Amino acid sequence: MSEPSITVARNRLAAVVNRARKEPVFLTGHGKRIVAVVDADVFEKLVGAWEQLQDIRALDEAANSGESSVTWDHAKSELGL
């Protein structure tokens, strides 16, 4: 993985973008990773996976809350649907 400084990346933006289409590029500042540049498709997959994980965590929390659940038909009835 490439880790140019932000200054170098600014001067070589096209090269950074081309590299990021193949693998993540970490931009550094003062010797520390600041941001990652990744291909848009990779980013969308990561966000989708993160959203699924959030849904799974919410489901686990609900299942472990001790509260009783209701059926979908009951919920629709309560909401007047």
C-alpha positions in Angstrom: 0.0 0.0 0.0 1.1 3.5 -0.8 1.4 6.1 1.9 2.4 9.5 0.5 2.2 12.6 2.5 -0.8 15.0 1.8 1.7 17.4 0.2 3.0 14.8 -2.2 -0.6 13.5 -2.9 -1.7 17.1 -3.7 1.0 17.4 -6.3 0.3 13.9 -7.8 -3.4 13.6 -7.5 -3.9 11.7 -10.7 -1.3 9.1 -9.7 -3.0 8.8 -6.2 -6.4 8.3 -7.8 -5.0 5.7 -10.3 -3.3 3.8 -7.5 -6.4 4.0 -5.2 -8.5 2.2 -8.0 -6.3 -0.8 -7.4 -5.5 -0.6 -3.6 -6.1 1.7 -0.7 -3.8 4.7 -0.5 -3.2 6.2 3.0 -2.4 9.9 3.0 -0.1 10.9 5.8 0.5 14.1 7.7 3.4 14.5 10.2 4.2 10.8 9.7 0.7 9.6 10.7 -2.1 8.2 8.6 -4.8 10.8 8.1 -7.2 9.5 5.5 -7.6 6.6 3.1 -8.4 7.0 -0.6 -10.2 4.0 -2.0 -12.0 3.0 -5.2 -15.7 4.1 -5.1 -17.0 0.5 -5.5 -14.9 -0.6 -2.6 -16.2 2.3 -0.5 -19.8 1.5 -1.4 -19.3 -2.2 -0.4 -17.7 -1.1 2.9 -20.6 1.2 3.7 -23.1 -1.5 2.8 -21.3 -4.0 5.1 -21.2 -1.4 7.9 -25.0 -0.8 7.5 -25.7 -4.5 7.7 -23.5 -4.8 10.8 -25.5 -2.0 12.4 -28.7 -3.8 11.6 -27.4 -7.1 13.1 -26.3 -5.2 16.2 -29.7 -3.6 16.6 -31.4 -7.0 16.1 -29.1 -8.6 18.7 -29.8 -5.7 21.2 -33.6 -6.1 20.6 -33.4 -9.9 21.1 -31.4 -9.5 24.3 -33.4 -6.6 25.7 -35.9 -8.9 27.4 -38.8 -7.1 25.8 -41.5 -9.1 24.1 -41.9 -9.0 20.4 -45.0 -8.5 18.3 -45.9 -10.1 15.0 -45.8 -8.1 11.8 -49.6 -8.4 11.4 -50.1 -7.1 14.9 -47.8 -4.1 14.3 -49.7 -3.3 11.1 -53.0 -3.5 12.9 -51.7 -1.2 15.7 -50.6 1.3 13.1 -53.9 1.1 11.2 -52.2 -0.3 8.0 
